[in-house]
């Protein structure tokens, strides 16, 4: 899902939350795990999918939307 800022566009990637500790989480992105900030999405729970950009979970999305987006991104590779 693109995020448009001024004349620039950034890409937010779906990631599955696999652990949560305070305002940080471990997220799975196609088999790769990363530490992400939950400062913008404190409601996140283990198993949720989030849109991830620059190390921040920007919003919670449903699993179906996440899977569709991941399939589309994989087709570009």
N, C-alpha and C positions, 0 to 999 in steps of 0.2 A: 504494500500500500504506500504510494508516494506521499510525501509531505512537502508542500510547496512553501518556501520561505522567500519572499521577495521574488527575484527572478531565478533563484536556485531551487533545485528539487532534491530531496533526500529520500532514501529508501528505508522504510521500517520493515524488519523481517520478523515473521512469526517464530516464536520460541516457546517451548513447553517448560514450565517451572517444575523442577524436580526436588528442590529443597528450599526452605525459607528460614532465615535467621535474622530477626529484627527487621531492619529496612533493606536487607540484601537477600539475594536469592541466587541459586545455581540454576541456570537455564540450559536446556538441551536444544541445540540448533543443528539438526541433521546429523546427530551423533557426536557433535563437538559440544563440550560444556564450557560455559562462561559464567563468571560472577556478574550479576546485574543489580542495579539499584532499583529499589521499589519506592523511592521517595515520592514518585508521582502516582503510584498505584498501590497504596497500603492495603487495599482490600484483597490482593492476590493471595491465592491458596495453592498448595501443591496440586499439580495436575492441570492448572489453568494454562491457557495459551495467552501470550501477550505479544504486542507489537514492540519490537526492540529496536532502538536507535541510539547509537553512541553510548552504549552501556546502560541506558535507562529503559525500563519497561514503561511505555507511554500509555498503553490502554490494554484492557482485557478484551480478548475476542473469543468467539465460540470456536470449538474444535473443527467444525466443518469448514468455516471460513479459513482457518489456519491451514488445514490440509489442502484446500483448493489453491491457496496462494503458494504453498511449498511445491506443489506439483507444477504450477506454472513456472516458478523460478528454476526448478530442475530441468524443465524443458528448454530453457535458455542456455544451458551449459552444454 
